[in-house]
Amino acid sequence: MIFIFLTGGFSQVDTFDHKPKLKSDEGKTVSGYYIRGIKQRPLMPSPFSFSHYGESGLEVSELFTHLGQRADDLCVLRGLHSDIVEHSQATLAMHTGSATVPLPSIGSWLSYGLGTQNANLPSYVALCELPPYSGSQVWDSNFLPAAHQGVRILPGRNPIPNLAPEAPTIKLCDLEQTMLRDANELHAGARRNDLRLLARQTSFDVARGMMRVAPEVFDLSRETRETLDLYGIRGNDRRSIGWQCLVARRLVERGVRTVELIDTGTLINWDAHDDMEAEHRPRARRVDRPLAALITDLKRRGLFDETLVAICTEFGRSPWMGTPNSKGRSHHAAAFTCLLAGAGVKGGMIHGQTDEHGIHIVSGPVHVNDYHATILHLMGIDHEHLTYRYAGRDFRLTDVHGRVVREIFA
């Protein structure tokens, strides 16, 4: 799975949930849901135009013209809703299913449930240039064995520090690693109930494998110029979202179970309170082409049908002004949009609808727990059976909730 998280809460009514009624009702005040201490706010239309794309005729705004070209591959879930409108807690909820108590991340649950396909690479990798809200908790394994924790990759010239072996030759390095492994196994043999020790040993084994294979994963020199152009990669770029998307493809191609790509950190992101045009357009320009390229590349390499692409955010934006006289929008958790593609999901379809202003869901509601249940199902896991006993109870990603949204399956 490739899990793409757009930090800050991108606006559904400016991207994938067109609401023409906002234009005709511009300036009218509404008693909006989740308006903090303010009873009335004026409705605000989108500053962006929308067009129909593909055979499905899916409506997509001008912010995502490249992704619009992949409209027939996208399943647009317009009925997402969450329980919280604060960034850190909502980010936790989208990753762990819990907005209050930090729990294992979805990538860690998938690693725990499915294991690994390549022992030389981590089963869960997070490409994250800047820390998101809630920091490393979003890829943490928490009470699950530490071997399932996400490994953060820093886009840049040196994605994994200290990767190159210090030994002068590979053979000497192998000998040192073998001796260390023997010593570790002897030590662990007398402490068989120490799960943290076993997890540490596993991490050493993975690190040993990464020294062999990871440099090749991050070396794009063998990619064709056409592929690099598809993602918009130029020169010595090792940082852009295009570079990250291509690396994500290379990781899943080599058996990594979950690759998460986190777009931007806590300061400059999709949180557009002041001006939708000024704040959303550069964000979209940064990710639109690479996201479309990723889907295109997965399809032509025969990976699309077995790779789930999830594009989400922590909550949406309000259809009204975010602050008095502003051109931005407030947080809105009662109705927002997320996307799924690949792995048996119907393409070119819309699931769920919001009212004429995009305030409330009128059909097809999908709670964050439902979103997670559906993702796990598409990955071959029954969300009710993937449990881990901790502190006297059985925990799971969806807690005691979650409905698989079967209507979106091909």
JONOR-V788988 format. One record per helix or strand of 2 or more residues. SS is the DSSP state (h for helix, s for strand). FROM is the first residue (numbers start at 1). LEN is the number of residues. If there is no record, write none. Layout:
# JONOR-V788988
{{SS,FROM,LEN} {SS,FROM,LEN}}
This chain:
# JONOR-V788988
{{s,2,5} {h,12,3} {h,21,4} {s,29,2} {s,41,3} {s,50,4} {s,58,4} {h,62,7} {h,71,3} {s,74,8} {h,87,10} {h,106,9} {s,124,5} {h,135,5} {h,146,3} {s,151,3} {h,170,20} {h,195,23} {h,220,3} {h,225,7} {h,241,13} {s,258,6} {h,276,25} {h,304,3} {s,309,4} {s,316,6} {s,329,4} {s,336,6} {s,349,3} {s,353,2} {s,361,3} {s,366,2} {h,368,11} {s,388,3} {s,393,3} {h,406,3}}
